[in-house]
Amino acid sequence: MATSSPRVSLVIPALNEARNLPHVFAQLPRNLYEVVLVDGNSRDSTVEVAKALWPDIRIVRQNRRGKGNALACGFAACRGDIIVMLDADGSTSPAEIPHFVDALVAGADFAKGSRFVEGGGSTDLTRLRRTGNRLLSAVVNALYGTRYSDLCYGYNALWSGCLPLLGLDPGRSLDGDDERRLWGDGFEVETLINVRIAKAGLRVTEVASFERNRLHGVSNLNAFSDGLRVLRTIAIERWGNQLGTAMWTERQRQTIQRCPEHDWPHLCPATVAS
């Protein structure tokens, strides 16, 4: 039986985060297999600072706008067994990465960060965002029979073999149209991932996480407009194309086979390949 530990890829979407990266990188575990920073065409020295802080870092340039596209581009570049998603603004702690990895090794397909389970918390959530998150989580739980306590949180991890189940394709650029986004390119990607994880019937473990205020700069998150995008995501994923959704769900269910070649339970890329 294999005894090697899974290789962990860390994906960090970043846009003008040069001032925050020293704090983030100082806390990164030294045993990461790779760090993939996805740059959203930063106007500051984000890329240069990242290279100086982590010489072996892999830099990926996202081809459109938005966090969703950044994650899709980063996922496509990853070569590890486990993929962890981390914000670059200092709001999430890299010290929690081992907890996410442990949850996956223990049997989960998807380790979902939560600010609302015991041990989690936030100093950044406003009353409006907290209420909206609670309501949106309740909607998804009612529709899919899930038990998500924190739908709109982006600190998550999954086995790389699960990526095809998410259907996130970085695609191509939009010929210089910097304002246009495709489906899933924005902050709604976190909801999109959670819904598709539920539709695929994957095993989910929530991991306590504490969120802090971003260190420097201003967040691009807009509680109202992004909340509407999340609600639209839930509706389209549930009712937008019921026949296509049913066919997609059945196809993904058929691909869920446990890999017998390793000593950790996960979806091996070889078993998911179509």
Buried (B, 14 or more C-beta within 10 A) or exposed (E): EEEEBBBBBBBBBBBBBBBBBBBBBEEBEEEBBBBBBBBBEBEBBBBEBBBEBBEEBBBBEBBBBBBBBBBBBBBBBBEBBBBBBBBBBBBBBBEBBEBBBEBBBEEBBBBBBBBBBEEBBBEBBEEEBBEBBBEBBEBBBEBBEBEBBBBBBBBBBBBBBBBBBBBBEBBEEBEEEEEEBBBBBBBBBBBBBBBBBBBBBBBBBBBBBBBBEBBEBEEBBEBEEBBEBBBBBBEBBBEEEEEEBEEBBEEBEEBBEEBEEBEBBBBBBEBBEE
